[in-house]
Amino acid sequence: MPHQAEPFNVFAPAKINLFLHVGDKRADGFHALESLVMFARAGDTLIIEPSDGLSLALEGNFAKGLASEDDNLVLRAARALGEHAGVPACAHLVLVKNLPVASGIGGGSADAAAALRGLSRLWDLELAADVLHDIAASLGSDVPVCLRSQPCWMEGRGEIVTPVADMPELPVVLVNPGVAVPTGKVFASLHERHGTGLQKLAGWKSAGDLIGWLGRTANDLEAPARAIAPEISDALVALAAEEGCHLARMSGSGATCFGLFTDNRAADAAEAKLKARHPNWWVVATTLG
């Protein structure tokens, strides 16, 4: 019988690539990446409870986007963890999908990471951190950083993760214009890139300092994504026009964009205005930290 007897929730926060530089294509087919990542107070929720088998139910505003998946990444994470730990992969999982699907904010990866964390608790496992990291890396490039869910530098194809301490909190508005952008197509359309090798800093004293430094970086995938889906340009223009927005940028391979603020009230006001003007967009004001 599992040690944890009552259902419990695990939060799966949205991952935001504050910048994303792309390097050369590696021998394994992946591109070398370099990114500074923070996590939002908005995200999915994974409800975990004991069961004699393994099952997954989907709820939430974006559950329909996953309904066609026969082998959700959450289930793959559960099976991989059970196999590595030598225990039966038994649990009933309910994924409350609050984040848009395939939208550049690591929703599926965050859900898989939440499964690894939560099932380790349910099954009373004491796996070493490097073992969990390796399991995460086998599931996808963003899963290792989502396993930590703290500010980090990401390198390699995403599997090299270095935590960053003492990061300032950042008010942010997330916007998804409701378009799907296939990651493979974005990379295939990439022509200009910054490459890797940026000097890593230990941290920033204020939100203003961090935003100022980010102004010297970019998301290399933004230009090809905008060419594929012009709606991304619309979202970026709308965010940049809001009072108090200091930087508007796309996260990951899109299509979610974010606007960075230094004042929560300004971010809340921008959320209200954007929702009113674009009722079909997903718009959330939250905090990175």
Secondary structure, DSSP 8 states (H G I E B T S, - for coil): --S--S-EEEEEEEEEEEEEEEEEE-TTS-EEEEEEEEEEEEEEEEEEE--SSEEEEEESTTGGGGTT-SS-HHHHHHHHHHHHHTS---EEEEEE--S-TTSSS-HHHHHHHHHHHHHHHHTT----HHHHHHHHHHH-TTHHHHHHTS-EEEEETTTEEEE--S---EEEEEEE-S----HHHHHHT------S-----S--SSHHHHHHHHTT--BTTHHHHHHH-THHHHHHHHHHHSTT--EEEE-TTSS-EEEE-S-HHHHHHHHHHHHHH-TTSEEEEEEE-
